[in-house]
């Protein structure tokens, strides 16, 4: 091993001091950004957990709503069956079409074919028969 001269010891000590000063200043500069990064990451995790919680609540809400609507539809069906049975049991002597006949519940009107063909040849009632002027060429040039 070589003998170190006092100049070498002095240069090593100065290098060590400069290294410590640079390391400390670099640590001070980056410490703030590290804190900000950690804070941002924790906020992100909190927001993700809140979002997951809201998603779960939303899924639970729609599942419960679907169950309630299903129960409501079943209850309406029971009411319909009860009223249909009661109308046939309580009023058997009436030969009128019953209130709960399937043809009365359909949403399609029972127009005859001849009426539909006649309606195709005539203009709709909301048509005025006169031009609206929307397709006129502009006269101002």
C-alpha positions, 0 to 999 in steps of 0.5 A, spaced: 500 500 500 502 506 498 503 512 503 498 517 503 501 524 503 498 530 506 495 533 500 492 526 498 488 526 505 486 534 504 484 532 497 480 526 499 477 530 505 475 536 501 472 531 496 468 528 502 465 534 504 463 536 497 460 530 496 456 530 502 454 537 501 451 535 494 448 529 497 444 533 502 442 539 497 440 533 492 436 530 497 433 537 499 431 538 492 428 531 491 424 530 498 419 535 496 417 532 489 417 525 493 412 527 498 408 530 493 408 523 489 407 519 495 401 524 497 398 524 489 399 516 490 395 516 496 389 520 493 389 516 487 388 510 491 382 513 495 379 515 489 379 508 486 376 505 492 371 510 492 369 509 485 369 501 486 364 503 492 360 507 488 360 502 482 358 496 488 352 501 490 350 502 483 350 495 481 346 493 488 341 499 486 340 496 479 339 489 482 334 491 487 330 495 482 330 489 477 327 485 483 322 490 485 320 491 478 319 483 477 315 483 483 311 488 481 310 485 474 308 479 478 303 482 482 300 486 476 299 479 473 296 476 479 291 482 479 289 481 472 288 474 473 284 475 479 279 480 475 279 476 469 276 470 473 272 474 477 269 477 471 267 470 468 265 468 475 260 473 477 258 475 470 257 469 466 250 471 463 253 477 459 254 475 452 258 481 451 266 481 450 269 481 456 273 486 459 279 482 459 279 479 452 286 478 449 283 482 443 282 488 447 288 488 450 292 488 444 295 495 442 294 494 434 287 497 431 283 492 428 282 496 421 280 493 415 284 492 409 280 496 405 280 502 409 288 501 409 288 501 402 283 507 401 288 511 406 294 510 402 291 514 396 289 520 400 294 525 402 295 526 410 290 531 414 296 535 416 298 536 409 296 543 407 296 542 399 300 548 398 308 549 397 311 551 403 317 555 400 322 551 403 325 549 397 325 556 393 331 559 390 333 565 393 332 571 389 337 576 392 343 576 389 
